[in-house]
Amino acid sequence: MQPGEQLTTSIDATVPTAARMYDHYLGGKDNYAADRAACEELDKVVPSTRALALNNRRFLQRVVRTLADGYGIRQFLDHGSGLPTQNNVHQVAQTVDETSRVVYVDSDPMVLVHGRALLDQNERTAVIHADLRQTEEIFSHPDTRRLIDLSQPVAVLFNSVFHCIPDSETDGPLPVIRRVAERLAPGSFMVMCQLVSEDAEVRDFVTGFMDTATQGHWGRVRQEKDVEEFFDGMDILEPGLVEVSTWRPDTDVVPRQLTQEWIEFGGVGRIR
């Protein structure tokens, strides 16, 4: 976002969004013909995208359960949360402890509408309409201040979102990560993963295609070494930074990627 730029609250069904495309891949119904058409075109070059999306969702659920059950985390801040689906962060966390608090952040106006409708009855959750790069606005928001105690450990989630923002010295992934990390108490966690490929042709195609399809609401497909840089200065939980379906799997039955032209790569870092 540019300084002073305002987020739109109107929904344009003719322009695909990453959130609605992801919803389509997960089998959701909160998407439009433009989103489905973009997915169809994307699949011609990167046909494993649906399996990748499903595995990413399962990774998110395992991470939240692990941090809540194994590390006692009771507050979660989910950047770029996407459209609500089954087993959202608050549902997983509150299954472990019903007092867990969750704040969802997304810039897609459709996420705001659907998210608030679903969360109306849950006083320990909130949805904020903000760009994930608006760190000050997110952390100073009344709902964040109401639900998140920054003197205690927090799990901050950047799950499959950094490929949606371009590199920038002020608002790229690295400065966003640093701004967030400096606000967190020691013992907090940052969950980060994004789409990567070691094939330059795949990176260039997907980056160009998605940037055009979403009318500029895209960053770039990166490489594993770029994601490794996200975790500088943090202690990385086992098994390290990996293709996300292999992060502490609780079953051998997962949607299989038939091709490896790109993967979802990342893990969990602890703030010292």
Kinemage of the C-alpha trace (Angstrom):
@kinemage 1
@onewidth
@group {chain A} dominant
@subgroup {mainchain}
@vectorlist {calphas} color= white
{ca met a 1} P 0.000 0.000 0.000
{ca gln a 2} L 1.048 3.564 -0.609
{ca pro a 3} L 1.059 6.055 2.312
{ca gly a 4} L -2.435 7.409 2.831
{ca glu a 5} L -4.017 4.807 0.570
{ca gln a 6} L -7.380 3.568 1.827
{ca leu a 7} L -8.578 -0.019 1.626
{ca thr a 8} L -11.683 -0.507 -0.452
{ca thr a 9} L -14.789 -1.885 1.243
{ca ser a 10} L -16.510 -2.781 -2.021
{ca ile a 11} L -16.357 -6.264 -3.539
{ca asp a 12} L -15.415 -6.484 -7.236
{ca ala a 13} L -16.476 -9.891 -8.531
{ca thr a 14} L -14.670 -9.343 -11.836
{ca val a 15} L -11.140 -9.140 -10.392
{ca pro a 16} L -9.712 -12.299 -8.803
{ca thr a 17} L -8.317 -12.098 -5.283
{ca ala a 18} L -5.854 -14.456 -3.629
{ca ala a 19} L -8.302 -15.047 -0.754
{ca arg a 20} L -11.153 -16.113 -3.037
{ca met a 21} L -8.876 -18.237 -5.243
{ca tyr a 22} L -7.620 -19.983 -2.100
{ca asp a 23} L -11.234 -20.492 -1.029
{ca his a 24} L -11.963 -22.152 -4.366
{ca tyr a 25} L -8.983 -24.487 -4.035
{ca leu a 26} L -10.202 -25.490 -0.567
{ca gly a 27} L -13.642 -26.350 -1.949
{ca gly a 28} L -15.367 -23.248 -0.581
{ca lys a 29} L -18.287 -21.359 -2.089
{ca asp a 30} L -17.193 -17.781 -1.402
{ca asn a 31} L -15.653 -17.141 -4.814
{ca tyr a 32} L -16.685 -15.915 -8.249
{ca ala a 33} L -16.287 -16.958 -11.867
{ca ala a 34} L -13.246 -14.692 -12.245
{ca asp a 35} L -11.526 -16.450 -9.338
{ca arg a 36} L -12.286 -19.903 -10.726
{ca ala a 37} L -11.103 -18.906 -14.200
{ca ala a 38} L -7.815 -17.618 -12.769
{ca cys a 39} L -7.332 -20.909 -10.913
{ca glu a 40} L -7.976 -22.829 -14.120
{ca glu a 41} L -5.305 -20.854 -15.960
{ca leu a 42} L -2.863 -21.196 -13.090
{ca asp a 43} L -3.370 -24.967 -13.007
{ca lys a 44} L -2.144 -25.276 -16.588
{ca val a 45} L 1.371 -24.387 -15.474
{ca val a 46} L 1.349 -25.309 -11.762
{ca pro a 47} L -1.102 -28.237 -11.562
{ca ser a 48} L -0.362 -29.140 -7.947
{ca thr a 49} L -1.834 -25.937 -6.557
{ca arg a 50} L -5.008 -27.486 -5.101
{ca ala a 51} L -3.059 -30.145 -3.190
{ca leu a 52} L -0.633 -27.452 -2.073
{ca ala a 53} L -3.501 -25.296 -0.736
{ca leu a 54} L -5.062 -28.204 1.149
{ca asn a 55} L -1.746 -29.169 2.716
{ca asn a 56} L -1.122 -25.571 3.695
{ca arg a 57} L -4.461 -25.430 5.488
{ca arg a 58} L -3.647 -28.599 7.389
{ca phe a 59} L -0.257 -27.157 8.309
{ca leu a 60} L -1.972 -24.109 9.808
{ca gln a 61} L -4.258 -26.294 11.895
{ca arg a 62} L -1.374 -28.450 13.159
{ca val a 63} L 0.700 -25.385 14.040
{ca val a 64} L -2.117 -23.779 16.023
{ca arg a 65} L -2.866 -27.016 17.874
{ca thr a 66} L 0.842 -27.541 18.615
{ca leu a 67} L 1.355 -24.016 19.937
{ca ala a 68} L -1.827 -24.091 22.016
{ca asp a 69} L -1.450 -27.610 23.409
{ca gly a 70} L 2.317 -27.983 23.577
{ca tyr a 71} L 3.478 -24.433 24.336
{ca gly a 72} L 0.525 -22.928 26.190
{ca ile a 73} L -0.172 -20.143 23.682
{ca arg a 74} L -3.591 -18.613 24.261
{ca gln a 75} L -3.550 -15.645 21.886
{ca phe a 76} L -3.158 -15.617 18.127
{ca leu a 77} L -2.845 -12.802 15.593
{ca asp a 78} L -3.544 -14.119 12.093
{ca his a 79} L -2.374 -11.858 9.241
{ca gly a 80} L -3.974 -12.436 5.841
{ca ser a 81} L -6.409 -14.899 7.370
{ca gly a 82} L -8.507 -15.428 4.255
{ca leu a 83} L -12.132 -16.459 4.048
{ca pro a 84} L -13.524 -18.452 6.983
{ca thr a 85} L -13.641 -22.189 6.474
{ca gln a 86} L -13.883 -25.229 8.732
{ca asn a 87} L -11.392 -25.504 11.588
{ca asn a 88} L -10.308 -21.897 11.636
{ca val a 89} L -7.619 -20.733 14.024
{ca his a 90} L -10.081 -19.848 16.796
{ca gln a 91} L -11.855 -23.198 16.510
{ca val a 92} L -8.605 -25.146 16.814
{ca ala a 93} L -7.218 -22.984 19.630
{ca gln a 94} L -10.476 -22.874 21.588
{ca thr a 95} L -10.772 -26.644 21.403
{ca val a 96} L -7.584 -26.745 23.471
{ca asp a 97} L -8.671 -23.900 25.757
{ca glu a 98} L -11.964 -22.086 25.317
{ca thr a 99} L -10.431 -18.863 26.675
{ca ser a 100} L -8.024 -18.577 23.713
{ca arg a 101} L -8.270 -15.262 21.853
{ca val a 102} L -7.835 -14.759 18.134
{ca val a 103} L -7.620 -11.636 15.981
{ca tyr a 104} L -7.915 -12.127 12.215
{ca val a 105} L -6.537 -9.517 9.800
{ca asp a 106} L -7.316 -9.295 6.088
{ca ser a 107} L -7.597 -6.606 3.424
{ca asp a 108} L -10.210 -8.404 1.301
{ca pro a 109} L -13.625 -6.806 2.016
{ca met a 110} L -15.337 -10.154 1.442
{ca val a 111} L -13.318 -11.644 4.301
{ca leu a 112} L -14.530 -8.837 6.564
{ca val a 113} L -18.198 -9.410 5.713
{ca his a 114} L -18.150 -13.192 6.056
{ca gly a 115} L -15.749 -13.245 8.962
{ca arg a 116} L -17.725 -10.847 11.125
{ca ala a 117} L -20.952 -12.713 10.394
{ca leu a 118} L -19.421 -15.997 11.558
{ca leu a 119} L -17.666 -14.539 14.584
{ca asp a 120} L -20.530 -12.434 15.909
{ca gln a 121} L -21.279 -14.984 18.604
{ca asn a 122} L -17.672 -15.412 19.763
{ca glu a 123} L -16.504 -12.613 22.034
{ca arg a 124} L -12.935 -13.921 22.085
{ca thr a 125} L -12.437 -13.397 18.353
{ca ala a 126} L -12.364 -10.374 16.070
{ca val a 127} L -11.777 -9.548 12.396
{ca ile a 128} L -9.844 -6.408 11.443
{ca his a 129} L -9.988 -4.933 7.945
{ca ala a 130} L -6.370 -3.978 7.325
{ca asp a 131} L -3.429 -4.629 5.042
{ca leu a 132} L -0.930 -6.954 6.733
{ca arg a 133} L 1.736 -4.255 6.237
{ca gln a 134} L -0.180 -1.786 8.438
{ca thr a 135} L 1.578 -2.922 11.604
{ca glu a 136} L 0.864 0.160 13.703
{ca glu a 137} L -2.824 0.199 12.741
{ca ile a 138} L -3.186 -3.514 13.491
{ca phe a 139} L -1.483 -3.434 16.877
{ca ser a 140} L -3.239 -0.239 17.986
{ca his a 141} L -6.679 -1.383 16.806
{ca pro a 142} L -9.235 -1.519 19.660
{ca asp a 143} L -9.950 -5.210 19.021
{ca thr a 144} L -6.258 -6.091 19.160
{ca arg a 145} L -5.842 -4.121 22.373
{ca arg a 146} L -8.932 -5.814 23.813
{ca leu a 147} L -7.922 -9.371 22.987
{ca ile a 148} L -4.114 -9.453 22.781
{ca asp a 149} L -1.899 -8.885 25.827
{ca leu a 150} L 1.515 -8.031 24.416
{ca ser a 151} L 3.203 -8.570 27.774
{ca gln a 152} L 2.494 -12.287 27.296
{ca pro a 153} L 3.573 -14.634 24.476
{ca val a 154} L 1.578 -14.387 21.253
{ca ala a 155} L 1.541 -16.552 18.126
{ca val a 156} L 1.650 -14.321 15.059
{ca leu a 157} L 0.654 -16.045 11.828
{ca phe a 158} L 1.789 -15.093 8.339
{ca asn a 159} L 0.513 -18.232 6.690
{ca ser a 160} L 0.893 -18.265 2.897
{ca val a 161} L 0.648 -14.489 2.560
{ca phe a 162} L 4.080 -12.981 1.955
{ca his a 163} L 3.978 -13.922 -1.733
{ca cys a 164} L 1.094 -11.440 -1.934
{ca ile a 165} L 3.331 -8.452 -1.172
{ca pro a 166} L 6.323 -7.170 -3.157
{ca asp a 167} L 9.799 -6.530 -1.827
{ca ser a 168} L 10.226 -3.080 -0.336
{ca glu a 169} L 12.661 -1.466 2.077
{ca thr a 170} L 9.735 -0.233 4.181
{ca asp a 171} L 6.822 -2.613 3.553
{ca gly a 172} L 8.272 -5.826 2.177
{ca pro a 173} L 8.214 -9.074 4.168
{ca leu a 174} L 11.466 -8.425 6.058
{ca pro a 175} L 10.593 -4.965 7.465
{ca val a 176} L 7.074 -6.179 8.321
{ca ile a 177} L 8.528 -9.144 10.210
{ca arg a 178} L 10.948 -6.890 12.103
{ca arg a 179} L 8.212 -4.408 13.050
{ca val a 180} L 6.023 -7.189 14.380
{ca ala a 181} L 8.811 -9.087 16.162
{ca glu a 182} L 9.920 -6.030 18.120
{ca arg a 183} L 6.431 -5.727 19.609
{ca leu a 184} L 6.326 -9.309 20.895
{ca ala a 185} L 7.252 -10.663 24.306
{ca pro a 186} L 10.052 -13.245 24.513
{ca gly a 187} L 8.618 -16.723 24.036
{ca ser a 188} L 6.240 -15.530 21.326
{ca phe a 189} L 6.101 -17.380 18.017
{ca met a 190} L 5.993 -16.365 14.379
{ca val a 191} L 4.533 -18.810 11.870
{ca met a 192} L 5.644 -17.986 8.336
{ca cys a 193} L 5.458 -19.771 5.019
{ca gln a 194} L 5.011 -18.819 1.407
{ca leu a 195} L 5.022 -20.182 -2.127
{ca val a 196} L 8.517 -20.904 -3.391
{ca ser a 197} L 10.094 -22.434 -6.457
{ca glu a 198} L 13.657 -23.146 -7.454
{ca asp a 199} L 12.573 -22.958 -11.109
{ca ala a 200} L 13.048 -19.432 -12.435
{ca glu a 201} L 10.505 -19.951 -15.231
{ca val a 202} L 7.820 -20.987 -12.730
{ca arg a 203} L 8.615 -18.055 -10.466
{ca asp a 204} L 8.424 -15.589 -13.345
{ca phe a 205} L 5.229 -17.044 -14.804
{ca val a 206} L 3.244 -17.211 -11.579
{ca thr a 207} L 4.457 -13.828 -10.380
{ca gly a 208} L 3.500 -12.178 -13.668
{ca phe a 209} L 0.210 -14.050 -14.029
{ca met a 210} L -1.000 -13.301 -10.503
{ca asp a 211} L 0.113 -9.682 -10.613
{ca thr a 212} L -1.913 -9.165 -13.804
{ca ala a 213} L -4.921 -11.214 -12.665
{ca thr a 214} L -5.219 -9.444 -9.307
{ca gln a 215} L -4.454 -6.020 -10.797
{ca gly a 216} L -1.324 -5.489 -8.774
{ca his a 217} L -2.291 -7.206 -5.522
{ca trp a 218} L 0.631 -9.586 -5.602
{ca gly a 219} L 4.282 -9.774 -4.659
{ca arg a 220} L 6.389 -12.621 -5.987
{ca val a 221} L 7.081 -16.297 -5.750
{ca arg a 222} L 10.386 -16.534 -3.879
{ca gln a 223} L 13.044 -19.150 -3.174
{ca glu a 224} L 13.699 -21.179 -0.049
{ca lys a 225} L 16.694 -19.005 0.815
{ca asp a 226} L 14.417 -15.958 0.931
{ca val a 227} L 12.111 -17.621 3.445
{ca glu a 228} L 15.089 -18.705 5.551
{ca glu a 229} L 15.976 -15.027 5.859
{ca phe a 230} L 12.544 -14.334 7.384
{ca phe a 231} L 13.620 -16.291 10.483
{ca asp a 232} L 16.940 -14.562 11.155
{ca gly a 233} L 17.452 -14.118 14.901
{ca met a 234} L 14.743 -16.608 15.899
{ca asp a 235} L 14.950 -20.122 17.295
{ca ile a 236} L 13.290 -22.418 14.765
{ca leu a 237} L 11.124 -25.248 16.056
{ca glu a 238} L 11.790 -28.763 14.833
{ca pro a 239} L 11.701 -30.038 12.134
{ca gly a 240} L 13.020 -26.718 10.856
{ca leu a 241} L 11.982 -24.970 7.644
{ca val a 242} L 10.343 -27.502 5.362
{ca glu a 243} L 7.679 -28.148 2.758
{ca val a 244} L 4.700 -27.658 5.036
{ca ser a 245} L 3.035 -31.073 4.626
{ca thr a 246} L 6.123 -32.534 6.348
{ca trp a 247} L 5.907 -30.232 9.398
{ca arg a 248} L 4.988 -32.579 12.280
{ca pro a 249} L 2.442 -34.549 10.222
{ca asp a 250} L -0.249 -36.314 12.214
{ca thr a 251} L -1.148 -38.642 9.364
{ca asp a 252} L 0.459 -40.165 6.310
{ca val a 253} L -2.712 -39.520 4.338
{ca val a 254} L -2.331 -36.066 2.804
{ca pro a 255} L -3.216 -34.640 -0.614
{ca arg a 256} L -0.243 -35.575 -2.720
{ca gln a 257} L 1.499 -33.090 -4.964
{ca leu a 258} L 1.981 -34.909 -8.229
{ca thr a 259} L 4.511 -32.332 -9.371
{ca gln a 260} L 6.978 -30.174 -7.451
{ca glu a 261} L 7.092 -27.103 -9.661
{ca trp a 262} L 6.437 -25.074 -6.524
{ca ile a 263} L 5.848 -25.777 -2.851
{ca glu a 264} L 4.663 -24.073 0.292
{ca phe a 265} L 7.789 -23.635 2.429
{ca gly a 266} L 8.269 -22.381 5.976
{ca gly a 267} L 7.976 -23.175 9.642
{ca val a 268} L 7.778 -21.707 13.149
{ca gly a 269} L 10.242 -19.375 14.876
{ca arg a 270} L 10.375 -18.444 18.553
{ca ile a 271} L 11.231 -14.905 19.674
{ca arg a 272} L 14.166 -14.889 22.075
